[in-house]
Amino acid sequence: MLKLPEALTELNMSRAAFYRMRARGLGPRIVKLPNGQLRIRRADLDTWLADHEEAPAA
């Protein structure tokens, strides 16, 4: 499971942009730990990225 900063680095995205995207229901699934920290499963991030790839231009 990735910590949020690790996922943000991989996505090249700011924390604010990530939270805006999540608020609109567009972000990857997250796991909220009992201590309030967020984690993203590697498989969930990879699936989300694959679902949002653009088709290559012909």
Beta strands, then each sheet from edge to edge (+ up, - down):
strand 1: 2-3
strand 2: 31-32
strand 3: 38-40
sheet 1: 1+ 3- 2+
end
